[in-house]
């Protein structure tokens, strides 16, 4: 049974390239380049070492909230017959 160290770059045929994030007795957890985390039974997984570096990630930025306008400010007050008061 092949064991990988945490941080090792690996390739899994179905999911592609990823980094080992945890190694347990019988399982290996891998975070793939699309940020999904999968848990594999180490004894039967077809995981191979890879020399390809991890992709660079940009720091996440929060999306700005847009200001909402109230109906009172956007619509002129009119009476039901269309005349203003």
N, C-alpha and C positions, 0 to 999 in steps of 0.2 A: 504494500500500500504506500503510495507516494504522499508525503506530507509537504505542504508549502508553508512558508513563513508569512506572517502578516505583512502586507505591503507588496508582496510579490505580484508581478504582472503575469496573468495567465490567459489562455484562450480556451473557450468551451465551444464545441462545434455548433450548437444551437443558438447560443446567445452572444457569441463573439468575445471580444476582449474585455477584461476586467481586472480588478485588483482584489486580492484576498484581504478581507477585513476581520475574519475570525477563524480560528482553527480549534475544533473541539475533538473529543475522542474519535468519533466516527463521522463527523460532518465538517464541511468547509463552507464558509459563507463568502460569497463573492459579490462585490458591487461592480456592476458592468458600466461601461462608458455612457450608457443612456440613463444612469442613476438608479436602475432597478437593482434590488438586492435579492439574491437567490441562495438557497441552502441546498447543498449537494451531499449525498452520501459518498464519502471519499473513496470507499473501496470499489464502487462501480462507476463513478463519474469519469468522463473522458476529458479530463483537464490536463492541458499541456502548458509548460512554461512559455512565456513570450518575452521577447526583448524589446518590443515596441513600448515607448513611454506612454504614460497616462496623458490624456488630453488636458490642455490648459483650461482652467475654468475661470470665468469672470465672476467677481463678487456680485451677488444678487442685489438688485436695487428694488426698492419698493415703488410700486406704481402710485403716482400722485392721484389724489382724489380730485375729481372735478367739482367745482363749486356749483351748487344747485340754486337756481333762481326760484323765488317764490312766485306763485301765481299772481299775487297782488302787485308785485313789481312789474311783471311782464304784460299784464292785461290792463287796459284802461277800464275804469268802472263805468258801466253803462246800465241804464234801466232796461227792463225787458222789452220795451218798444223801440229801443235803439237810441233814445235821447239821453244825454248826460244830465246828472242832477245838479 
